[in-house]
């Protein structure tokens, strides 16, 4: 459990969002549980209720599952694995290889909230912080976006490795350069303060309720309007653009006017929990 969510909500929202980022409408999930011997029934019930609430919010059904119990000390309490099935929207095709020079890069809100919230829950910050995870199902917001404009080329959720990793993957898959502006990156003050104290870069911190949309320039205003109509996209903002060169790179215009390369992370900031 962590501020703003738990492993159950995370499992449901993560799979719902993975399906939705492909342009499909999520419909059904399966859930498998590996439970450590001695796990309290109250903890399991709390997680299951959280999963039910997340599934209801997303409008999906959990239709199948399985449970296994392992020896005490071998499962860190509980593991959950989910899989999702969705319905494709006509001939819509989205993908990391579809970014084109001239496209605009949109971010749906503040970054780093989830990763710092998890660190806080584990007591690894070394100080108190009022930070909540952003974990949320984004499928309804994505449906509204795709209904509003046909100019969307790429949708991705910047989870493990954060925005920096996701943008690098897109740049390499599409063979383009992505240029972002530091001044436009939305970072909540508590997250910015925690990152500054701990030496973290918010660009590399995990998110679980944000999306990156790469859209045609002419569609940017419409896309922003559609995203901002959702509570999960109210702070959506343009953070950059797609250019031709240097191909496969992400560059950032810094707050002081310089430019630097935003590379793939050299290691993991957080232990993997999803």
N, C-alpha and C positions, 0 to 999 in steps of 0.2 A: 504494500500500500504506500502511496505517496500523495502529496497535496495535489488535488485535482483529479485523481484517478487511482487505478489499481491494475493488477495484471489481467483481470477479466475484461475491463473496459478497453485496455490496450490491445488485447487479442482480437476483440471484435472490430474495433475501429481500424486497426492496422490492416486487416484483411479486406474490410469494406473499402478502404481507401485505395488499396492496391488494385482492386477490380475497377473502381471508378476512374482511376488515373489512366486506364486503358480506353476510356470512353464508353465502357459498358455500364449497365444498370445492375448493381448488386441485388441478388434475390435470396440466395440460400448460403448458409455456412454449415460446416461440420466442425466439431470441436473434440480434440483428444486431450485427456488429462493424465499426467504422470504425477501421482501423489506420493509424498514421502510418508512412510509409516509413522503414525503419531500425529499427523496433521489434524488440528481440531475441526470438528464438524461445523462449528460456528464460522471459522475462517472460510471453509469451502462454501458454505451457504451465502456468506457475504459476497464472495467472488461471483458465484452463480447469479445472484440478484443483480450485481453490477453488469454482468453480461446480458442479462435479460433487458435491463433498462437501455443499454447501448444498442442492442438489436432492435428494440422498439423504436428508438429515436431514428435509427438508420432505415427502418422499414424493411428489415430482412428477417428471415426465419432461420433458426438453428435447427436443422432437420435430422442430424445424426451425430453420434459421438461415441467415444469409448473411454474407458478408465483403466489404468493400471496402477498398482501400488508397488513401490520399491522400498528397499531396506532404508532404515533411518540413516540420515547423513548422506544419501546418494542423490537427492533431488532438490536440495535447497528449498524444501517446503513443497513447491508445486511447479510443474511445467505445464503450459498449455500450448497446443498446436492447432491452428485453425486453417481451413481451406475454404475458398469462396467460389461461387458460381454466379455469373451474371449474364445478362442478355445484351448482345451487341446492338448499338444504335445504327441501323441502316448500314451504309457503307463507310461510316466514319472510321478514319484511321489516324491514330495519334501515336507518337513514339519519339524517343530521344534522338533519332536520326533525322527528324523532320524540321529542325530549326534552320532558318534561312537568313542570310544577310538582309538587314533592314527590319527584321522582327524586333519586337519589344519584349522585355523580360519583366513580368509582374510577380510580386510576392504578396501573399494574401494577409500577412500580418507580422507581428513581432517574432523574432527568432531567439532560440536558445531557452525558452521557458521550460520545456520538458526536461532537458538534460540537467539543468540547474535544480529543478524541483526534485529530481531523483537523487542527486547528490545531497541535497538538503535532508531528504528523508533518511538517507543512510548515515547522516551525521558527519559527512565528509567535508562540509564547508568550513567548519570551525567557528561559525557564527550563525546567529539566527537571521532568517530571510523570509519575507512574506512573498513567496513565489509559488505559483501553481502551474502544474502541467497543462499544456494546451490540448491534450489528447481528446479527439473529437471525430465523429463521422462526417466526412466532407461530401458525401455523394449527392445530397440535395443541392448544395451550393454548386457543385460541378454540373449537375443537370441544368440548373438555371443558366449557368455560363454557356453551356453548349447550345441551349435553346436560344440564347440571345445573339450569338454570333457563330458564323461558320469559319471564322478566321483563326481558330485555335490550332496550333501545330503540335505543341508539346504540353503535357501535364505531368508533373512529378511531385511526389511528397518528399521533402528533404529530411529524411529520418536519420539513420545512422550516418555519421560523418557530416551532417548538416548541409547547409546551403552550398558551401564551397565544394564538397564532394559531388553533390548532385549536378551543379553547373559544369564541373569538369567532365563528368560522364557525358552530359549532353554535348558539350563542345567537341569531345573526341568522337562521339558517335556520328555527329553531323558534319564533322570536318570544318568547323567554323570557330571564330573567336567570340567570346562573350565578354562584354565590357560592362562593369557595374560601377556605381558611385557610392563611396562610403557614406556620404552625407544623407543618402536616401534610404539606407538600411534601417528598418525599424527595430530597435532594441529597447525593451522596457528598462527603466532606470535601475530597479533592483538586480536585474540580470546583468546589465552593464557593470554595475558596482561589483558584483560577485566575480565576474570574469576578470575585471581589472585587478582585484585583490589576489586572485588565484593564478593569474597569468594565462587565462584561456582566451581564445578568439571566438566570439559568438558565431562566426561563420561556420565553425566546425562542430558546434553543439547540436545534439539531436533535437528534432521537432516531431510531434506526433499529431498536430492538428493544423498544419500549414501546407500550402501548395505553391509551386512555381508554375506559372503559365507563360508560355512563349507564344505570342500571337502576332498576327500581321499588324503593322503600324496603324493602318486605318481602322482596325478593330479594337485598339487599346482602350479608347474612351468607353465603348460599349461594354467591353470585358470588365473594366473597373466598376462600372455602374452595377453590373450583375453581381459581382463579388461583394461589393459593399452593401448590397441589399440583404446579405446574410450576416447573422451575428458572428459567424466564424470568418468573415472576410471584411468586416467593417473597417479595418485598417489597411486594406489592400493599397499597394503603391507600386508605381513603376520604379524599378531599381537599376535598369540598364538596357542595353541593346545588343543585337547580334551583328557582328561585322565579319569580313572575309578573313583577315589575317591579324595575328599569326594563328593559323589553323590549329585547333585542338587545345587552345589556351584560354584561361580566364584571367582578365586583367581588371584591376580596380583603380579608379581615380580616388586618391586619398583626400582626406579632409583638408590637407595643406596644399593640394594641387599637384602632387606627384602621382606617379603610376607605379604599381607593383604587381607582380604575378601572384595570383591566388592559386596555389598548387593543391594537389591531393594531400590529405593528411599523412604524416609520417607514421603515426600510431593512433591508437584509440584513446579518446578522452575519457570515455566511460566504459565499464564492463557491459557486455551485451545483455540486454534484458528483453529484446524483441527481435 
